[in-house]
Amino acid sequence: IGTVEPTRNFATAITWYIWFALMFPLTVILGRAWCLTCPFGGLGEWIQRKTLWARKWKPLGLAWKMPQQFAEYGLLMSVVMFLGLTWIEEFFNIAGPGLPILTSFMVLGIVGFALISFVLFERRTFCRYLCPLSSLIGVAGSTGMVAGFRPKDRGTCLNCQTKDCMRGGKEGYGCPWYVYPASSDTNSYCGLCSECYKACPYDNLSMCAQKPLTSVIAPRKKPVLAWVAAILFGLILFQQWNALPSYTAVDGWINNLTHFPSYPNPIDYIGAIAIAVGIFAGLAFLISRAISLKTRIARSFNSWFAPMMYGFIPLIGADYLARVMPKFFNHAPMIVTSVAGVFGREVDLSDFHILSADWLLRAQYIVVGLGTLGAVYALSKIARKDYKELTEHSTLARVLPSAIAVVAGVGVIALYFFMNGAE
């Protein structure tokens, strides 16, 4: 509805200048707060349960379980969806923003995919495994201060025979995210839906706060989430590189070779991300080899790689946050223009920016700098916790991961400098 001019259309303005920009600080600070209010999962769940608020036990649909061989990869399926959606967005320039109808098609496509998933699978299988945003929110949200629902007394949970928080009871459906509160040590998978809280017959669960980075430092480090973090870091680095002239030359060359019509060529898109992930994995391998030789203590690759990538999460979250800042600070006032346009009024705020270009770039430097400090802090804590037997014998094991984080943070800031904070 309204004008087809992208910057003045309500659908594109509310999606790319407000929602997409504000979702990242919400995630980095609070965790899965977006999942609490997400209309995609909410609409699917209403249809699956055949009700808006009444209690009905027999769901609509086939109620399939996610096969275990796929479920064990967790957010890896989600990040593949996110890579595909991001490539489509880049190819069609949907978030440019491009034609408003493309934004509509994208949103309707996500809604349709969610509805089909909710009819085919049980509970919130879509949200846990298939939602394109779940991987990013789960990883970046682990820096947040909302821990999710946790038990007041773990002993009560261990002695509970019914496990209504998981299976459902008279007052609640049970956790649709497949999270057992008594054993949860991270907020990466808690969708904050409160079903476990409502179902618990002992009133033993409550929403808990935590110190920032707790879900980065404290939990058992899962290799799958570490690989997801590496892929997400590779993706954001690609999106920064593609704002530079060097990428235009490479992409044009590959397009000519493959006769691909336009940017971005899927070869350099996937290739650049794979190279970044390979560098992170290679560094972890080299560090593990060097320190194993020095200390004579052998550790598996994943026991090095997973903690290291967890430690990089604050920098990853900060980088994504900095990347969307121009959308909000340069164009958020256009939401007023777009709303006025629906009612036939003309309010031109296209030249009004919340921050000047210079200050916006400085703000990006500050955000990435804070993310780098957060990564150094997290890695130092993780080294003492996950590399304890190594740090007692080797200063290198304690210092080297943090040094790599500093180099990565400086590199990210350099990218913002060369791309001049481009959108």
N, C-alpha and C positions, 0 to 999 in steps of 0.2 A: 504494500500500500504506500502510495506517495511517489515521490520523484525517483527516477531510475539513476540519478546522479549518485554514485556510491557514497561520497562523503556527507551527503545530505539526507540519505535514506535512513529511516529509523532502524530497519533490520540490521543493516551493516554497522551503523553507529553504535547501537546497543551491544552488538555481538563483539566487535573488534576493538572499539575504543573504551568500552566499560567492562563487559563481562570477562573477556579474554585477558584484559590488562589487570583487573582486580583479583582474578582467581589466583594468581601467583603469590602476591603478598598474603592472601588469605591462607593459602596452602603452607607457605614457608613459616608463617607465624603460628597457625592453629592446627595444621595437619589436614585431616579429611573433612574439614568443615563444609567444603563444596558438596561432598557426597551426602551430607545430612539434608541438603535442600535440593539436590539434583532432580530436575523434572524428568530426565530420561529414565532413571531407575524408579522414580516415584510412579510415573504413569504405567510402566511395565508391571510394577508390583500391585497396583490397584487392579489391573486387568487379571493378573495371575490369581489374586485373592478373591476376585469378583466382588469387591467392596471397597468403599473409601475408608470406613472406620469400623464397621461391624466385624465380629469375630467369626470367620468361617474356616473350617479345617480342611475341607477338600478343595484343593486348588484347581484352577482351570489349566489344562494343558497336559503334556506328557510327563512332566516332572523327571526328566532324565538327569542322571548324575554325570558330571564331567568325568570322562574316563581317567583313571588314576595315572596312566602313562602321560597324559597331558596335564593333569592337575598338578603334578609334581614340579612342572616348569613355571607354575604360578604366573607372575607378572610378565614373564617372557612373551607369552601370547599377546598380552596387552600392548607391549612395546612394539611388537611387529605391526599391530593394528595402528598404533600411533605413527610409526614410520610411513605406513601406506597413506594414512590420512594427511600427514604433513606433505608428502610428495604431491598428492592430488591438489592440496591447497596451494603449493608453490607453482605447480604446472598451470593451474587455472587462475592464479593470482586472486584467490578467493578472499584472503585476509588483507589484500592491498590497501583498502578493500576494492575488489573488482565489482562486477555486475551484482546487484542485490539479489537477483534470482539465484545466483550460484551459492550465496550464503544460505538461502532458503532450502535449496536442494541438499546442501551439506547437513543442515540441522534435521531436515525431514529424513535423510538417509540414516543418521544416527538413531533417531526415534524409531524408525522402522526396524532397524537391526536390533535395537533393544527389545522391542515388542516381540519380535520373532524369537529372540533368545529366551525371554521370560515365558513364552508359551511352550517352548521345547524343553527347557532345563528347569530344575528346581531352584527355589530360593533366589538369591542374587548371584547366580553363576555369571551372568553378564557383567555385573559390577566387579566381581573378584577377578575374573579371568579375561574378559573380552572387551570391556570398555576401553576405547583408545586413550582416555585420560587417566585410567586407573594406575598405570605404571608410573607416570610422571607425578601424580598426586601422592602415590604410595612412597616413592623415593624422596622427593623434595619435602613432603609433609613430615618425614621423620625428624626434621629439624624443629618441628613445632612443639608448642607447650601444652597441647591437649593430649593426654596419654590414652584416652578412650575409657571404656568401662573396665574397672578392675575390682577385685574382691577386697572387702574390708578385712576379712580373715580368711586366708587360704586354707586353713584347716577345715573350715565349714564346707568349702567347696570339695575338698578331698573326701570328706565323710558323706557328702550328698549322694544319695542313691538314684535319684531321678534325673539329675542333670537337665532340669527344665530350661536352663539358660541356653543349652544347645538343642534339645529336642522339642522345646515348647511346652507350655503348661496352660493353666486356666487363664492366666493374665497376659501371656505373651506368646509369640510364635516361635521363639528360639532364634538364635543368631543366624540371620540369613547369609552372613559372610564367612561361616565356618570357622569362627574364632572361639576358642575356649578361654574365657576370661582368666581362669586360675593359672594357666600356663603362659599367658601372653606377656611378652617382654618388649613389645614394640607397638607403636601406633600405626604402622604401615598398612595394616589390614582391617582395622576397626573403622566401620563406616558411621559410627556414632548414631545408629538408628534407635538405640535404647531397648530393643526387644529382649535382650538378656536381662536388663534391669527390671523390666516389667514382669518377666517370667519367673524370676528367682523367688521361690517361696519363703526364703529366709531374710529377705531384704538385706542381702550381703554384698550387693554390687553398687557402685557409685561412679559417677563421672569424675575422673582424676586429672589434676594438672601435674606437670612435670617441668623440670628445668629444661631450657633450650638444649638441643643436641643429645638429650638422654637416649632417645630411640636410635641415635647414630652410634653412640659409644657403648651402651649397655647390652644390647641384645646379642643372642647367638648369631654369628655372621653367616648368612645363607649365600652360597655361591651364586644362586640364580639371581637374587636381588643385586649382587655385585655386578654381574654381567649386564643387568638392566641399567644400572647406574652408568656403566661404561658406555653403553649404547646411547643413552640420553646425553651424556657429555659429548660424545662424538657427533650427535645430531646438532647440538647447539653450536659446536665449533664449525660444523659445515655451514650453518646459517649465517655465521659471522664471516666466514671465508667467502661465501657467495656474494657478499656486498663489496668485494674488492675487485679491481680490474684483472688481477691474475686469474680469478675464477672464470670471468667472462671469456678470457682467451682459451682456457682449458676446455670449458663447456662447449664453446663454439667449435673447437678442433674436433672433439669427440662427436658432436652432432654431425659434422661434415663426414666423418668416417662411417658413422652408423646410419646416416640419412634420417636422424631423428628430428622432428619438426621444430622443437623449441626447448627452452630452459625449463627445468633442469633435466639433463640427461640422466636416466636411471643408473647408468654405469658409474658416472662420477659421484652421483648422490650416494649410492650404496658403497662405492669404493672409498670415498673420503671417510665415511663413518667407520668402515671396516679397518682402515689404516689407523684411525685414532684409537679404536678399541685394541688393535694389535699393538700399538705403542704402549698403552697402559698394561696390557698383559705381558709384553716383553720386559717392561721395567720391573714388574713384580717377579718375573722369572729370574732376571739378572740379579735382583736384590737377594732373592732366596738362595741362589747359587753362591753369591759372594759371601753372605753371612753364614751359610751352612759350612762353607770351606773354612771360614775364620773360627767359628765356634764348635765345629764338629757335631752340630745338632741338626739332624735332617728334618725338614718339614715339607709337606705336600705343597704343590703349587697353589691350590685353592686356599690353604691355610694362610698363605701370604696375600694372595690376590683379593680375597673377600674383605679382610679387614682394611686393606689399603683403599679399596673403592668405597667402602662405607665412610672412611675418613674424608673422601673427596666430596661427599654429598653436600656439605654446606656451600662449597664453591659452585657445585652444579646448580643448586637452588638459587644462589645469588646471581649466577650468569643468566638463568632463565628470567629472573625478575628484572635484571638490568635490560634484557633484550626487549621486553614489552613496555618499558617505561616511556619511550617516545610516543607510542600509540596513545597512552593516557594523557601525558603532559602536553603533547602537541595538539591532540584532536578531541579530547573528552568534551570540551565546550560545544562541539558540534551536535551533541545529543539534544541540546536546547534548540538548535536550528532544525534538526530533523523532526522533533515533536511539533514545533511551530509550523513546519511545512505540511504536516498531516492535516492541520486545521486551516491551511491556506494563508498562513502568516509568513512573513519574511523577516527572519532575524539572522543576520550574517555575522557569524563569529569565526569565520575561517581564518582570520588573521590574528585571533586571540590565542596565545599560548600560555599555559600556566607557568612554565619555566622557559627562559630563553635558551637558545641552542647551546651557549657556553655553559650555563648552569646545569642544563640537562646532562651534558657530557661529564661534568664534574660529579653529578649525582651518580651516574653510572660507575665512574671510577670508585666512588666511596662504597657503593653497594658491593662491587666485586672485591674491593679491598677488605670489607668486613667478612665476606664469604671466605676469602683466603685466610684471614685470621681465624675464622671458625674452623676451617679445615686443618690448620696447623694445631689448634687446640685439641680438636677431636682426634687427630692422628697421634698426638703425644699421649693422650689418655688411652687410646686404643693400643698403642705400643706397650704401655705398662700392663695392660689387661690381657691382650691377646698374644703378645710376644714376650710375656714375662720372663720365661726361661732364657730368652735370647738377649733381652735388654740388660740382664744381670751380667752377661759376658761380653757384650758388644755395644759400645756407644753408637756405632753405625746403625744398628737396628732401631735405636731410639730416635736418631736424628734424620736419617736418610728419607723416610717417607714424608716428613714435614718439609724437608728441603725441596722435594719434588713438588709438593703443593705450592710452595712459594714461587717456584719457577713457572708452574702452570698458571697461577694467579696473575703473575706479571705478564705472561703471554696473552692471557685473556684481555687484560687492560690494554696491552699494545694493539690487539685487534680492534678494540673500541676506538683507540686513537686513530688508527689508519682508516677505519670505516667512518670516522667522524660521527659516531653514535647513530649510524643510519638505521632506519626502521626495517 
